[in-house]
Amino acid sequence: LNFETVKYFGNEGMEARRKASVSDMVDDELLVQGAQRDTTIHVTAEDVVQGAHLVYNNAPARLTTKLDVTPELKKAGFNTPDEYRRWNADNIRRTFYKNRYIEKLKDRGKLKPIPPTDREMRAYFEQAKAGMEKRPPTISFRQIIIPPKA
């Protein structure tokens, strides 16, 4: 929590973001626990290793040597690269569990999309319209001529 964040969101905004973060963390944990209880959902070590390789291959190229990586890991709160790898592998495993559980619930029809209400759509538009690009107003007409037949 820094001054710029509080200045940007305000105290009420920060509290709302904090509550939303806690709610997201609880939801994620419930999904993972549900997936782990389900005996038909399996995540293998090979799945985790492949996921980790994708993460490492997409890492920024600016960190090319071990000397570059170690200070960055310390800033992020990891004492060793192995500690980061374990944390990353655990997150990948959890993501696989959540995604497979959600897909299973969708396939069974227990998880159905809920269409947004008009109020939710308008609120989303009001939040997102600042980031939308400006376009000039345009209008076009098309004409279809159908000759009458007797």
C-alpha positions, 0 to 999 in steps of 0.5 A: 500500500503506497501513497500513489495507490491510495491517491488513485483509488481513495480509501474507499476504493482500496477497501473495496479492492481489498475485499474483492481480493480476499473474495477471489482468494476464497473462491480460488481455494474452494475451487481447488479443494473441490477439484482435489476431492473429486477423484476423477480429476488428476493433475500429473507432475508432467502437466506441472512441468510442461506448464512451468516450461511455458512460464519460464519460456515466456519470462522476460529476456532481460534476465539472462544470467543467474546474477540478474535473477537472484536480486529480482527474486529477493525483491519478490520475497523469494530467498532462492530460485528453488523456492520460486520454482516450488511456489510457481509449480504449486500455482500451476498445479492449482490452476490446472485443478481449478480449470479442470474442475470448472470444465467438469462442472460445465460439462455436467450442466452444473455451472451455467453462464448467467447473462448480465442484467441491463444494470450490470451492462451499463455499469461495465460500460461506464467503467470501461468507456474511458479506456475505449478509443475515440471514433468519429461518428459514422452513419451508412445506409444500404438500399435494396430494391425489390421490383414488385411483381403482379 
